[in-house]
Amino acid sequence: MPRTLRIIFHRARETIDRYIQPGGPGVRIDTHVCQGWTVSPNYDSMIAKVIAHRNTRADAIATMKRALGEFVIEPIKTTIPACLDILSHNLFVKNKIDTSFVERNF
């Protein structure tokens, strides 16, 4: 049975009061924001990109889950909870996904 995955992009002008980005082996962050930066209501909804690279899929997923769990961008609403749900889904873990995976399962 599909679960409900709510991804809501908040389009209000907000200032990032707290920003702590993850790091460590296999983690790279591409972003242009920092603590104190004001997010415009016209911003590109991707304000940061998290990249995880490890030798195996299982290790890369574990690294990404750790990185997302450590990432703090407050008070901005993010898709981090949705990403963690996807990373934890048994079909994603088994690499049994296609382009309609999210539509069918969330």
Secondary structure by P-SEA (a helix, b strand, c coil): cccbbbbbbbcccccccbbbbbbccccccccccccccccccccccccbbbbbbcccaaaaaaaaaaaaaaccccccccaaaaaaaaaacccccccccccccccccc
